[in-house]
Amino acid sequence: MIPVSVVIVTKNEAGNIGPCLDALDQFDDIWVIDSDSRDGTSEIARTRKTQVVSYQWNKQYPKKRQWCLDHLPFRYDWVFFVDADEIVPAPLIDEIETIILSNPREAGFFVIGRYQIKGQILKHGIPNEKIVLLHRDRMEFPIVDDLDIPGMGEIEGHYQPVLKDNFLTCPIGRVKHHMIHNTLDGDQGIRSWVFRHEKYARWEAGMNAKKSWPKDPIAWRDCAKNFLRRSRFRPHIIFFFGLIWKAGFLDGASGLMLLRMRYNYLKKIQSHHPKITRESE
């Protein structure tokens, strides 16, 4: 069994949680942290080898992922955050096992998530890259000024965990193999993605207006993100970077669809008025 604690945060993920957990059975310590799902998510999780914890956000920090790091009695210091709509393939599992058994000095590792659309795993374009494999003593999710910004709620937003003060010299690694992100695999998944990103666009617009973004732990990524957030050409830059430089056109119609959806999302961020309201989610 792999000595890593796996954390899956959920809310109404009955359609995804079973396949997600089935792919993780080589890990020794698996947790599902559920926010009052009404669709049977917790019941499905309990039929697998996992510990299920109910979670209710108190509208303050820490938010959900950091709360897990602070309060749950994990067996291991290395923690792997997996979304319910993600599948962890065998090559990635093997790579994680090799990394952890080598006693790495890194504080965390970026893991690539590649979208699956209509059964096709996109191999090109701009994938998601997140630090989701981390050492809980070396990294933490930052507190940002977003509690009055609608759109994100209980979960940490689109930023990376950061190095703790005593581990500022620790490197950040990157794994070679990828996760499969199947949130767009079907018409209902596409509608759900659009609905969620309507909310995320309001949140990101608020973060831009308040300049609340934490620093990315990788300096060049931080510089690139700051430049793009200030640029009115951000949607166009991202679209053509993914289409041409990252060869998104090689993924055909599915790759083009994802690029268009991201373009529309970035345009929505720009369309929101920068005034911050206390609108509830």
C-alpha positions in Angstrom: 0.0 0.0 0.0 1.2 3.5 -0.9 2.0 5.6 2.2 0.1 8.7 1.2 -3.1 10.1 2.6 -5.6 10.9 -0.2 -8.2 13.6 0.3 -11.3 14.0 -1.9 -13.5 17.0 -1.0 -17.1 16.5 -2.3 -20.5 18.0 -2.6 -23.1 16.2 -4.6 -20.7 14.0 -6.5 -22.6 10.7 -6.6 -22.0 10.4 -10.4 -18.2 10.7 -10.0 -17.1 9.4 -6.6 -17.3 5.7 -7.3 -15.0 5.6 -10.3 -12.7 8.1 -8.6 -12.3 5.9 -5.5 -12.0 2.7 -7.4 -8.8 4.0 -9.1 -7.3 4.8 -5.7 -7.4 1.4 -4.0 -3.5 1.1 -3.8 -3.4 4.0 -1.4 -3.4 3.2 2.3 -5.3 6.2 3.7 -8.3 7.6 1.8 -10.6 10.3 3.1 -13.8 11.8 1.6 -14.7 15.2 3.1 -18.4 15.8 2.2 -20.4 19.0 2.5 -23.9 17.8 3.2 -24.4 16.0 -0.1 -28.0 15.2 -0.9 -27.4 12.7 -3.7 -25.9 9.8 -1.8 -22.3 10.7 -2.3 -21.4 9.8 1.3 -23.3 6.5 1.1 -21.4 5.5 -2.0 -18.1 6.5 -0.5 -18.7 4.3 2.6 -19.0 1.2 0.4 -15.4 1.7 -0.5 -12.2 1.6 1.5 -12.4 5.2 2.8 -13.2 7.3 5.8 -16.0 9.8 5.3 -16.2 13.0 7.3 -19.0 15.6 7.3 -17.9 19.2 6.8 -19.7 22.5 7.4 -18.0 25.7 6.6 -18.1 28.5 9.2 -17.7 31.2 6.6 -14.1 31.9 7.8 -10.6 30.6 7.2 -9.3 28.0 7.0 -11.3 26.9 4.1 -12.0 23.2 3.3 -8.6 21.9 2.1 -6.6 23.6 4.7 -9.1 22.5 7.3 -8.4 19.0 6.3 -4.7 19.5 6.8 -5.2 21.1 10.2 -7.8 18.8 11.7 -7.8 15.3 10.2 -5.7 12.5 11.7 -3.9 11.4 8.6 -1.6 8.5 8.8 1.0 10.2 6.6 2.6 13.5 6.1 2.3 13.3 2.3 -1.2 14.3 1.2 -2.7 13.9 -2.3 -5.7 16.0 -3.1 -7.9 14.5 -5.8 -11.2 16.0 -7.1 -14.2 13.7 -7.4 -14.3 14.2 -11.2 -10.7 13.1 -11.6 -9.3 9.7 -12.3 -5.8 8.8 -11.3 -4.3 6.3 -13.8 -1.9 3.5 -13.0 1.2 5.2 -14.4 0.7 8.2 -12.1 0.0 6.0 -9.1 3.3 4.1 -9.8 5.2 7.4 -10.1 3.8 8.8 -6.9 4.8 5.6 -5.1 8.3 5.8 -6.4 8.6 9.5 -5.4 7.3 9.0 -1.9 9.5 5.9 -1.2 12.6 7.9 -2.2 12.0 10.3 0.8 11.9 13.5 -1.3 13.1 16.8 -0.1 10.5 18.7 -2.1 7.6 20.5 -0.4 5.1 19.5 -3.0 4.6 18.4 -6.6 2.7 19.8 -9.6 0.4 17.3 -11.1 -1.0 17.8 -14.6 -4.7 17.2 -15.2 -5.8 16.5 -18.8 -9.4 16.9 -19.8 -11.4 14.0 -21.2 -14.1 15.1 -23.6 -16.5 12.5 -25.2 -14.0 9.8 -24.4 -11.0 11.6 -25.8 -8.2 12.5 -23.5 -6.7 15.8 -24.7 -3.0 15.5 -25.2 -2.2 19.1 -26.3 -3.3 22.6 -25.4 -3.0 24.0 -21.9 -3.6 21.4 -19.2 -4.4 22.1 -15.6 -1.3 22.1 -13.4 -1.9 22.1 -9.6 0.2 21.4 -6.6 -2.0 18.6 -5.2 0.7 16.3 -3.8 2.2 18.1 -0.9 3.9 17.6 2.5 1.6 18.9 5.1 4.4 20.2 7.3 6.0 22.1 4.4 3.1 23.7 2.6 -0.2 25.3 3.4 -3.1 27.0 1.6 -2.8 30.8 2.0 -5.4 33.1 3.6 -6.6 35.6 1.0 -9.0 38.5 1.2 -11.9 37.0 -0.5 -14.6 36.3 2.1 -16.8 39.1 0.8 -16.3 38.0 -2.9 -19.1 35.8 -4.2 -18.4 32.7 -6.3 -16.1 30.4 -4.5 -17.5 29.7 -1.0 -16.0 27.0 1.1 -13.2 25.9 -1.2 -9.9 27.5 -1.8 -9.8 29.3 -5.2 -7.6 29.1 -8.3 -4.2 29.6 -6.6 -1.5 27.3 -5.4 -0.6 26.3 -1.8 2.5 28.1 -0.6 5.6 27.2 1.3 5.5 27.5 5.1 8.0 30.0 6.7 10.4 27.3 7.9 10.6 25.6 4.4 11.0 28.6 2.1 14.1 26.9 0.5 12.3 23.7 -0.3 12.0 23.0 -4.1 8.7 22.3 -5.8 8.7 19.2 -8.1 6.6 18.1 -11.1 5.4 14.6 -11.9 5.6 13.3 -15.4 2.3 11.4 -15.7 -1.1 13.0 -15.6 -4.5 12.7 -14.1 -7.7 12.5 -16.2 -10.2 15.3 -15.6 -13.5 14.0 -16.8 -15.8 16.9 -15.8 -16.5 17.6 -19.5 -17.2 14.1 -20.6 -20.8 14.5 -21.6 -23.4 17.2 -22.2 -24.4 17.4 -18.6 -20.7 17.8 -17.6 -20.3 20.7 -20.0 -23.4 22.4 -18.6 -22.1 22.0 -15.1 -18.6 23.3 -16.1 -20.2 26.4 -17.6 -22.4 27.0 -14.5 -19.5 26.7 -12.1 -17.3 29.0 -14.2 -20.0 31.6 -14.2 -19.4 31.8 -10.4 -15.7 31.5 -10.6 -15.6 34.4 -13.1 -17.2 36.7 -10.5 -14.8 35.5 -7.9 -11.7 36.0 -10.1 -12.9 39.5 -11.1 -13.2 40.3 -7.4 -9.8 39.0 -6.7 -8.4 41.1 -9.4 -10.1 44.2 -8.2 -8.9 43.7 -4.6 -5.4 42.5 -5.7 -5.8 39.6 -3.3 -3.9 37.0 -5.2 -1.1 35.2 -3.3 2.2 34.7 -4.9 2.7 31.6 -6.9 5.5 29.5 -5.4 7.2 29.5 -8.8 8.6 33.0 -9.7 8.1 32.8 -13.5 4.6 31.6 -13.1 3.8 34.4 -10.7 5.2 37.0 -13.2 3.2 35.5 -16.1 0.0 35.4 -14.1 0.3 39.0 -13.0 1.0 40.2 -16.5 -2.0 38.3 -17.9 -4.4 39.5 -15.2 -3.6 43.1 -16.1 -3.8 42.6 -19.9 -7.0 43.3 -21.7 -5.8 40.8 -24.3 -5.7 37.9 -21.8 -8.5 35.8 -23.5 -6.8 36.1 -26.9 -3.3 35.4 -25.6 -4.4 32.2 -23.8 -6.5 31.1 -26.8 -3.7 31.4 -29.4 -1.1 30.1 -27.0 -3.1 27.0 -26.4 -4.1 26.6 -30.0 -0.7 27.2 -31.7 2.2 27.1 -29.2 0.8 24.2 -27.2 -0.6 22.5 -30.4 -4.2 22.4 -29.2 -5.4 22.1 -32.8 -4.0 18.6 -32.8 -6.8 17.5 -30.5 -9.4 18.4 -33.2 -12.9 19.5 -32.4 -12.7 18.6 -28.7 -9.5 20.6 -28.2 -11.0 23.6 -30.0 -14.1 23.4 -27.8 -12.1 23.6 -24.6 -10.1 26.5 -26.0 -13.4 28.4 -26.8 -14.8 27.6 -23.3 -11.7 29.0 -21.6 -11.8 32.1 -23.9 -15.4 32.7 -22.9 -14.6 32.2 -19.2 -11.8 34.8 -19.4 -14.1 37.2 -21.3 -16.6 36.8 -18.5 -14.0 37.8 -15.9 -13.4 41.0 -17.8 -17.1 41.7 -18.1 -17.8 41.8 -14.4 -17.8 45.2 -12.8 -14.9 45.5 -10.3 -17.1 46.6 -7.5 -17.1 44.1 -4.7 -20.5 43.2 -3.3 -21.5 41.1 -0.4 -23.8 39.0 -2.6 -24.1 35.5 -1.2 -23.5 32.5 -3.4 
